[in-house]
Amino acid sequence: MFKRILLFIGTNILVIATISIITSALGLQSYLTAHGINYQQLAIFCAIWGMTGSFISLLLSKFMAKMAMGVVIINPNTATREEQFLLDIVAGLARKSGLNMPEVGIYHSPELNAFATGPTKNSSLVAVSSGLLNTMNRDEIEGVLGHEISHVANGDMVTMTLVQGVINSFALFLSRIIAYAISLSLSRGEEKEGFSHGTYMILTFVFDILFTILGSILVAAFSRYREFRADQGGAKLAGREKMIAALRRLQTGADIEDDRAPSLAALKISQHASWFELFSTHPSLERRIARLMSNR
């Protein structure tokens, strides 16, 4: 637990320090002028803050996943029989998808789950839980791995990073414009010159939260779409019946969840649906199975 906390804090310090250095060096922190907002500077400022954190997280994704989940990478030279079986399946699926062989690892957890991450298609990691390996048969495991390799082949890690970064940037941009307009309007109503920077900062904070929440709905919607697409890809790679069997097996372990790394939840093949579907990164397993069965 202590190691994960230090890792989280260290990553956030790195992100904030990097962004602060970039914006200071470019002179972008003074987008508020005596004549109003410099929209060009504001746009660049928000793009840097919105995108940089996402891309740093992407670049560190494999390292973070290994540390947070305790993923043990399989060495082909010393692999056990079970590990070699896993490597063989991934190698076959990667070959079908035209990908380089990803790193393959196992993390100790009772949950029935797997995830794929990495900065590029040809520098990826596929990890499965010990609970999944101990519960599923070969066909079901192949279905799960087909789903994960499809995520890699579709470039979903990079696409999610871009989507998140763009939405973050727009949220920052809109919150500052609206906060400025309201602050200026309130100041004029009180017959003051200029406007209150304190009011502006408070409103910016409030609108940052509001637009981030609204933006998360869009991110979740895209995440659900990519899960359906990865299911279809897994069905093509491993076989439709294997993919359906894998999802049905996941239903039996849906109550077992490993919350060690919440940031990885959207990357896993299975995740509890939110109480409010708009914020769910995954469609329900029932809907996913129904979608696969209807696309015969």
C-alpha positions in Angstrom: 0.0 0.0 0.0 2.8 2.5 1.0 4.6 1.8 -2.3 1.4 2.5 -4.3 0.8 5.8 -2.4 4.4 6.9 -3.1 4.1 5.9 -6.8 0.8 7.9 -7.1 2.3 11.0 -5.4 5.5 10.8 -7.4 3.7 10.5 -10.7 1.5 13.5 -9.9 4.5 15.6 -8.8 6.2 14.7 -12.1 3.1 15.7 -14.1 2.6 19.0 -12.3 6.3 20.0 -12.4 6.6 19.2 -16.1 3.5 21.2 -17.0 4.5 24.1 -14.8 8.0 24.3 -16.3 6.6 24.2 -19.9 3.9 26.9 -19.3 6.4 29.1 -17.4 9.0 28.8 -20.1 6.5 29.7 -22.8 5.0 32.6 -20.8 1.5 31.1 -20.9 0.5 31.6 -17.3 -0.4 35.3 -17.9 -3.4 34.8 -20.3 -5.4 37.4 -18.3 -4.5 40.8 -19.5 -5.7 44.4 -18.8 -7.8 44.1 -21.9 -9.3 40.8 -21.1 -8.4 37.2 -22.0 -5.7 36.4 -24.5 -7.6 33.5 -26.1 -4.6 32.1 -28.0 -2.5 31.9 -24.9 -5.4 30.5 -22.9 -6.0 27.8 -25.6 -2.3 26.8 -25.6 -2.2 26.9 -21.7 -5.3 24.6 -21.5 -4.0 22.2 -24.2 -0.7 21.8 -22.4 -2.4 21.2 -19.0 -5.1 18.9 -20.6 -2.8 16.8 -22.8 0.5 16.6 -20.9 -0.8 14.7 -17.9 -2.6 12.2 -20.2 0.5 11.5 -22.3 2.8 11.2 -19.3 0.4 8.6 -17.9 0.4 6.8 -21.3 4.2 6.7 -21.4 4.4 5.4 -17.9 1.4 3.0 -18.3 3.3 -0.3 -18.4 5.6 0.6 -15.5 2.6 1.9 -13.4 0.6 -1.2 -14.1 3.4 -3.6 -13.2 4.1 -1.7 -9.9 0.4 -1.1 -8.9 -0.8 -4.7 -9.6 2.4 -6.6 -8.9 2.5 -8.0 -12.5 5.1 -10.7 -12.9 6.3 -10.8 -16.5 6.7 -14.3 -18.0 10.2 -15.2 -19.1 9.9 -17.5 -22.1 13.1 -19.2 -21.2 11.9 -20.2 -17.7 8.2 -20.4 -18.3 6.2 -23.1 -16.5 3.7 -25.2 -18.5 0.8 -23.0 -17.6 2.8 -19.8 -18.5 4.0 -21.3 -21.8 0.4 -22.1 -22.7 -0.5 -18.4 -22.0 2.5 -17.2 -24.2 1.4 -19.5 -27.0 -2.1 -18.1 -27.1 -1.0 -14.5 -27.0 1.7 -15.1 -29.7 -0.9 -16.7 -32.0 -3.4 -13.9 -31.5 -0.7 -11.2 -31.9 0.4 -12.8 -35.2 -3.1 -12.8 -36.5 -3.4 -9.1 -35.7 -0.1 -8.2 -37.2 1.4 -7.1 -33.9 4.7 -7.6 -32.2 4.6 -10.0 -29.3 3.5 -8.0 -26.3 4.9 -8.6 -22.8 2.7 -11.1 -21.0 2.4 -11.1 -17.2 0.3 -12.6 -14.4 -0.8 -10.7 -11.3 -2.0 -12.4 -8.1 -5.6 -11.7 -7.5 -8.8 -13.7 -7.0 -10.7 -11.5 -9.5 -11.5 -12.9 -13.0 -9.9 -10.2 -15.1 -7.3 -9.2 -17.5 -6.1 -5.9 -19.0 -3.9 -4.5 -21.8 -1.9 -1.3 -21.7 1.2 0.3 -23.2 2.3 3.5 -25.0 2.1 2.0 -28.5 0.7 -1.1 -30.4 4.1 -2.7 -30.5 5.1 -1.9 -27.0 2.3 -3.3 -25.0 1.6 -5.4 -22.0 -1.1 -8.0 -21.5 -1.7 -9.2 -18.0 -4.2 -11.7 -16.6 -5.1 -12.5 -13.0 -4.3 -15.7 -11.2 -8.0 -16.0 -10.4 -8.9 -16.0 -14.1 -6.2 -18.6 -14.9 -7.4 -20.9 -12.1 -11.1 -20.6 -13.1 -11.3 -20.5 -16.9 -10.7 -23.2 -19.4 -8.5 -22.8 -22.5 -11.3 -21.6 -24.8 -12.5 -19.0 -22.3 -8.9 -17.7 -21.7 -8.4 -17.5 -25.5 -11.6 -15.4 -25.7 -10.4 -13.0 -23.0 -6.9 -12.7 -24.6 -8.6 -12.1 -28.0 -10.4 -9.2 -26.4 -7.2 -7.7 -25.0 -5.2 -8.1 -28.2 -8.0 -6.4 -30.0 -7.7 -3.4 -27.7 -4.0 -3.3 -28.6 -4.6 -3.7 -32.3 -7.3 -1.0 -32.2 -4.8 1.4 -30.6 -7.3 2.0 -27.8 -4.7 3.1 -25.2 -3.6 6.0 -27.4 -7.1 6.9 -28.5 -8.4 7.0 -24.9 -5.4 9.2 -24.0 -6.3 11.6 -26.9 -10.0 11.6 -26.0 -9.3 12.3 -22.3 -6.7 15.0 -23.1 -9.0 16.8 -25.6 -11.9 16.8 -23.2 -9.7 18.0 -20.3 -8.4 20.8 -22.5 -11.9 21.9 -23.4 -13.1 21.7 -19.8 -10.2 24.0 -18.7 -10.8 26.4 -21.6 -14.6 26.8 -21.1 -14.4 27.0 -17.3 -12.0 30.0 -17.5 -14.0 31.8 -20.2 -17.3 31.4 -18.4 -15.7 32.3 -15.0 -14.2 35.5 -16.5 -17.5 36.5 -18.1 -19.4 36.1 -14.8 -16.8 37.8 -12.7 -16.7 40.8 -15.1 -20.5 41.0 -15.1 -20.7 40.9 -11.3 -18.0 43.6 -11.0 -19.8 45.9 -13.4 -23.1 45.3 -11.5 -21.3 46.5 -8.3 -19.8 49.5 -10.3 -16.2 48.4 -9.7 -13.4 48.7 -12.1 -12.1 45.5 -13.5 -13.2 42.4 -11.7 -12.3 40.4 -8.5 -9.5 37.9 -9.1 -10.8 36.0 -6.0 -14.3 35.6 -7.5 -12.7 34.5 -10.8 -10.5 31.9 -9.1 -13.5 30.5 -7.1 -15.7 30.3 -10.2 -12.9 28.7 -12.2 -12.5 26.0 -9.6 -16.3 25.4 -9.6 -16.6 25.2 -13.4 -13.4 23.0 -13.6 -15.2 20.5 -11.4 -18.5 20.8 -13.4 -17.0 20.4 -16.8 -14.7 17.6 -15.7 -17.8 15.7 -14.5 -19.6 16.4 -17.8 -16.5 15.4 -19.7 -16.2 12.1 -17.9 -19.6 11.2 -19.4 -18.2 11.5 -22.9 -15.0 9.6 -21.9 -17.2 6.8 -20.4 -19.3 6.7 -23.6 -16.3 6.2 -25.8 -14.9 3.6 -23.3 -18.1 1.6 -23.6 -18.0 1.8 -27.4 -14.4 0.4 -27.5 -15.4 -2.5 -25.2 -18.1 -3.5 -27.7 -15.5 -3.2 -30.5 -12.9 -5.2 -28.6 -15.5 -7.9 -28.0 -16.1 -8.1 -31.8 -12.4 -8.2 -32.4 -12.0 -11.0 -29.8 -14.8 -12.9 -31.6 -12.9 -12.6 -34.9 -9.5 -13.6 -33.4 -10.5 -16.4 -31.0 -14.0 -17.3 -32.3 -17.4 -16.0 -31.4 -18.4 -18.9 -29.2 -15.1 -18.6 -27.2 -15.7 -14.9 -26.7 -19.3 -15.4 -25.5 -18.2 -18.3 -23.2 -15.5 -16.0 -21.7 -18.0 -13.2 -21.0 -20.4 -15.7 -19.4 -17.7 -17.0 -17.2 -16.8 -13.5 -16.2 -20.4 -13.1 -14.9 -19.8 -15.8 -12.4 -17.0 -13.8 -10.8 -18.5 -10.4 -11.2 -18.7 -9.8 -7.5 -14.9 -10.3 -7.0 -13.1 -7.0 -7.6 -9.5 -5.9 -7.1 -9.4 -2.2 -6.4 -5.6 -1.8 -6.0 -5.3 0.4 -9.0 -8.6 2.3 -9.8 -6.9 4.0 -12.8 -6.6 0.6 -14.5 -10.3 -0.2 -14.1 -11.2 1.1 -17.6 -8.5 -1.1 -19.1 -9.8 -4.4 -17.7 -12.1 -6.7 -19.6 -14.7 -6.7 -16.8 -15.8 -4.0 -14.5 -18.9 -3.3 -12.4 -21.3 -1.0 -14.1 -21.8 2.3 -12.3 -25.1 2.9 -10.5 -25.6 5.5 -13.2 -24.8 4.0 -16.6 -23.6 7.4 -18.1 -20.5 7.1 -15.9 -19.8 3.4 -16.6 -16.6 2.6 -18.6 -18.0 -0.8 -19.4 -21.4 -1.9 -20.7 -23.0 -4.7 -18.6 -21.9 -8.2 -19.4 -25.5 -9.0 -20.3 -25.5 -6.3 -23.0 -22.1 -7.4 -24.4 -23.2 -11.0 -24.7 -26.5 -10.0 -26.3 -24.6 -7.8 -28.8 -22.3 -10.7 -29.8 -25.2 -13.1 -30.2 -27.2 -10.7 -32.3 -24.2 -10.2 -34.7 -24.1 -13.7 -36.0 
